[in-house]
Amino acid sequence: MSFDYTTGRGTGLVDRLQDAGDTALGSIGLTVTALLWVLAALGPPLLVILLVFLVWRRWIQRWWTELMARIDRRTSRPLATAHDTSSPPLR
């Protein structure tokens, strides 16, 4: 078993501030690393989703709206009844 004990620079105010600054820089470095890792992991899928959304809004939505309006016009006509046909009525 091995035990290594190290202390900071010392007990003075300047030494403590330097230790705190070193700890802060290390923490900032780890935080930036974690953020870059998350961006690298989630960036490409989010970019694809954004591009699909933009393509939908730009081109497909207009086409879809026109298609639905065309279908609504076709289905909103009254249905033909037995009186509308020229064949004799059924008994």
N, C-alpha and C positions, 0 to 999 in steps of 0.2 A: 504494500500500500504506500502510496506517495501523497504527500500533502504539500502544496505550494501556496504560500500566503504572500500576497503582495499588497502593499498599501498605495495610497495616492501619492501625490508629490510631497505633501507635507500638511501642516496644520494651519498655515497662514491663509489670509484672505485671498491673496493672489493665487496661491496654489489651489485652493478650493474652487475659485472661479475658472481656472484653467481646466480642472477636472470636469466641472459642470459644462464648460464649452465643448470639451472633447466628447462628453456623453451626448450633448445636443447634436453635434455634427454626425455622430454615429447613428443617432435616431433618425435624423433627417435623411441620411443615406439609405437606411433600411426602408423608410416610408416611401421615398422616391422609387426604390427598387420594387416594392410591392405594387405601387401604382402602375409602373411600367409593365409589370407582369400581368396585372389585371387587364390593362389596355391591350396587351398582345394577345391575351386569351379571348377576350370578348369583342375586340375591335372588328375582326373580319366578319363574324356572324351579324353583328349589329350593322355593319356597312352593307351587307347583302340585304338585310331587312329594309334598310333605308332606301336602297336602290329599287327594290321591288315596290315599295310604297310610292316612290316618285314615278316609276313607270306606270303604276296603276292610276295615279292622279292625272298624269299627263295624257295617256293614250287610251288605256283600257276602260276607264270610268266613262268617258264620252261614248265609246262604242257600246258599252253595257247599257247605258241610259237610253240610247237610241234603240237598241234591241228590245228592251223592256217596254218602251213606248210603242213600238211596232206590234209587239205581242198584245199589249193592252188594247190597241185599236182593233185588232182582229178578234179578240175575245169579248169586246164590249158590244158587238152588234147583237141585235135580238135574234134568237134562234128561230129557225123556220118551223112553222106549225102546219097542221094538216090542211088548213084553209089556204095556205100559200102555194101549195102544189097543184099542178093541173090534173093529177090523177083523181079518179072518183073516190069518194070516202069509203072507208072500210066499214063493213057491217058486223 
